[in-house]
Amino acid sequence: MRHLMNPLDFSVEELDQLFDLANDIEKHPDKYAHTCEGKKLATCFYEPSTRTRLSFEAAMMNLGGKVLGFADASNSSASKGESVSDTIRVVSCYADICAMRHPKEGAPIVAAEKSRIPVINAGDGGHQHPTQTYADLLTIRSLKGHLNNLTIGLCGDLKFGRTVHSLVNALSRYDNLRFIFISPTELRVPDYITEMLREKNIPYEEVIRLEDKLPELDVLYMTRVQKERFFNEEDYVRLKDFYILTAKKMNLAPPDMLVLHPLPRVNEISVDVDDDPRAVYFKQAQYAVYVRMALILTLLNIHVD
C-alpha cells in the first residue's frame, strides 16, 4: 500500500507515467469511466475547500466510483475531540482510499501511519499540497511540452503559500530551471527553499517589482495573499493588493508565457486577463481532475489496457 504525502514521494520517472496516464484519461475518458466501480473515496476535509474537494470527488465519480466524507471539521467527530488517528481507523472500514485536508502540518502523515487504505495529503496547513503541485506540473508539461529549460516566476504570497513551496521542490528535480521570486519583503519565500536551491546550484532571484521580470518568464505562477494565514488584519489589508496582474501588464510578457494560479483568485489577477490565451488557470483546474483520476488509479493499483 502506498500513500501520497509530499510531491517528492513520486520519482520523476513515476511522475512521467502518472502524467502520461492523465493525458490518456483526457483523450479517452470513456475508457476509464467504469474502472473504479465498487470503490469508494473518503474526502476528510478539516479545513474549507471548494476546488480540491470537488475535484477529488469529480475524479472518483468520473472513474465510476462513489464518494463519502465531510467538508468541515465541525461536521465530523473532530468537533467532539476525536483524534485524526481514530478517524482514519474508522474511515478505513468504510472506504478504499482517502483524501485528507487538515490545518495542522503533518496531520495526514499521522493518518497514513494508522490507515489501512491509501491516504492522499490534500493540503496540510502551510506545508504541502502535492496534488495541486501535480496539477501544476501536468498543466505546464501538457501546454509547454516539457518541464525542463524554463524560467518560472512565482508572485505574491511566497511565505505562506504551500502551493509555491511544493511546486519549487518538485520542479527542482528538472534540468536547466531558473526561478524568479516576486514578493513584498514581508512575504518572501522561506529560507529553506532558497537554501535548497543553492545546494542544488539552481539559479534564482528575489525581486519586488513584477513588471521588471515579466519579459523573461516562460511561466508566471500567481498566488493570492491568504487572509487565513495572517496573525493580524492590518498586515493583510496592507499587502492583499500588492500585486494585480492586468491586461496592460500582460503586454510586457512573452507571447507564449503561461499564467497559472492555484485558485481561488481574489484581486491578484484582473478579470480582463481571463480572455488572454496565455491565462490557463481554469484549464489548470481541469487538469487537476485528470491528475487526481490518474493518482486514484495508481494508488489503488488499477491498470487499464
N, C-alpha and C positions, 0 to 999 in steps of 0.2 A: 504493500500500500504506500502511496506517495501523496504528500501534501504540497501546497504552494504557499510559502510564507514570504519569500523575498524574490525579486526579479532575477537574482543570480542563481536561484535554485535550478534553473534550466541552463544547460550549456548553450553556447552559440549554435552548435550543430542541432541540438534538440529544438531550439527556437526556430531554426530554418524549417524543420519538419512540422512544427506547430503552425508556422505561418503558411507553409505550403498547404496544409490541411485547411486552414481558414480560408485561403484563396479558392480552394476547390469547393468548399461549402458555399462561398459567394457565387461561384459559377453554376453549381449543380445542387441547389437547395433540396430538390425533390429526393435526391439520392440519400439524404440524411434525415428525412422527415419522420422516420419511424425507428431510428436507431436506439432511442432511449425509452421506448415503450416499456412500461412496468417499472421504470426507475423514478425516484423522487429526489428533488433538490430541496434542501432546507436553507432558507435565507434568514440568518440570525443577525439582525441589524440593531445594535445597541445605540446607534447614532443615526440621525436622519439622513436619508439619501433618496434621490429620485432616480438619476441615471444608472448608478451602479446596481441598485437592487432590481429595478425593472429590466435592465439589460441582462442580468443573470436569469431572471425569470423568463424573459423572452427567449433567451438562448436555450433553456431547458425545454420550453414548450415547442420551440421550432424543431427540437430533436424528438418530439413525441412523448416527452416525459411530463411529470407533474411537479408542482411546487407547493411548499408549505413554509410557514415561518412567521416571524414578527418583524415589524418595521420600526419599532421603537422599544427601548428598554422598559418603558413604563407599561408596555403591553405584554411583558414577559415576567417570569418568576424572579428575574433580577430585581424587580421592584420590591420583592419580599426578602431579598437578601441571598438568593441562590447564587452560588459561585459559577463561573464560566466552566470549570471542570465538571461540575454536576450537570449543568445544562447540556454540554456536549455528550455526556454519557447517555442522557435520556434521548437526545436528538438522534444519536446513533441507532436507537431502537426503531426510529420512525422513518429515516431517510437513508439514501445511498451515498449522498455527498452533501457537503455543507459549505456555504459561502458566509463568512462572518466578518462584520464590521464592528469595531469597538473603539471607543475614545481613548482607551489606555494602551500605550505601546506594549507589544508583546503578548497581549491577551489571546490572539489567535494561536500563538505558539503554545501557550498553556493548554488551549483546547486541543491542539493537534497531538499533544503528548498523551492525552486521555481518550482520544477518539478512536472508534472502531471503523470510521469511514473517512475518506479523504476530506481534508479541510482546506479551503481556499481563503487566504487573507484578502478581504475586500476593503482593506484600509484600517490601519490601527494608529489612531492619534495623528501626530505629525511625522510618523515614522516611515511606513512603507505602503505602497498601493500597487502591488505587482501587476494586477490585471489591467489597470489603467496604463501602466508602462507598456505592457504587451500590445494594447490597443494603439498606443502612440507609435511604437516601433512598426507595427503592421501597416499603419497609415503611411508612414514615411517610406517604408520599403515598397508598398504597393504603388505609390504615386511617383516616387523618385526612381524606383527600380533597384535600389541598393541602400545599405546603411553605412557604407564607407565613404571617405572623401567628402565630408560635409562640414560646413561652418554653421553651427547651431546657436542661435541667440535665445536666451531664456530671460523673460522680462516680467517684473512685478514682485510678488512676494516670494523671494527665494529663500527666506529664513524658515518660514513655517510650512512651505509648500511641499507636502510629501510626494506629490507627483513629480516635482522637479528633482528631488533627491533620488528617487527611484530611477528616473529617466537618465540622469547623468551617470549613475552607477552602471546601468545596463549598457548604455552607449559606449562607456569607457573600454569595452572589450572589442570594439570595432577599430578598423585601421584609419589613420590619417584624418582624425576628427579634430576640430577646434571649437572651443566653447567661448561664447561671449555672455557674461552675466550682467544683466541690465537691471539695476535696482537702486532705490534710495539707500543711503548708508545704513539706516536702521533695519533694513530687510535684506542685508547681504546674505549670500549663500554661506552656510556654516563652514567653519574651518576644516572639519573632517572631509568635506567634499574637495576643497582646494588642495588639501594635503594629499589626498588620494590621487588627484590629477598630477601633482608634482612628482609623486613617486613613480607614476607611470609615464612621465615625460610627455603628457598631453597638454598642448598649449591652451591657455585660457586668458581672458581679460575680464576685469571688473570695471564697469563704467556706469554712469548715471544717465546720460542722455541717449534715448532710443534713436533719435533721428540721425545721430552721427554714425551709427553702425548698421542701419537698415540696408545700405547699398552692398554690404559684404555678406549678407546672410543667404543661406540655402533654405533654412527653416527658422521660423520665429515661433517660439512657444510662449504664448501669453498666459498669465495667471491672474486671478483676482486676488485682491488683498482680503484675507479671510478674517472677518469680524470675530468669528468664534475662537480664533487663536490669540486674540489680543487680551491683555490684562486690564486695559482701561479704554474707555470710549474716546477720550481725547486724542490718543495716538492714532486710533483707527480713522477718525474723521480727518485728521491731518494728512494721512497717507493714502486714503482709499482711492482718490482720483489722481494720483501722482502720474500715472500713465494712461493715456487714452489713444488707442490706435484709430486713426481716421482714414477716410479715402484719400485725403490730401497727403497724409504721411506715406500711404502706400505707393504714391508716385515716386518715392525715393528708393523703393525696393526693386530687386531684380524681377524680370517678368515671369520667372519660374520659381520664385520663392513660395514656400508653403506657410500658411498661418494656421497653427494648431492652438487649441485651448481645451483643457480637460472639462470645462463647464462645471458649475453654472457660471455664466457671464453676468457681470453687474454693469459697470460703466466702462471697463477697460478696452472693449472693442466697440466702436460705434456701429450702429446698425447699417450705416452706409457702406460698411466694408463687406457686408454679407453677400452682395451680388458679385463681388470680385471673384473670379475663378480660382484665385490663389487662397481664398478663405475656405479651409477644408474641415472646420471644426464640427460641422454637422455630419459630414462623411465619416469623420473620426468616431462619432457616436455609433454609426452603423458598423464600422469595422470592429468596435468593441463587442458587438453581439457575435460577429463571426469568430473572433478570437476566443471568446468565452465558450462558444459552442465547441470549438476545437479543443479547448482545455478540459471541458467536461468529458468529452470522449476519451481524451488521453488519460486523465486520472482514473476514469472508470475502466480503462483498458479495453475499450470497444473499438474494433477495427472494421472499416468499411472497404470492400473491394471496389 
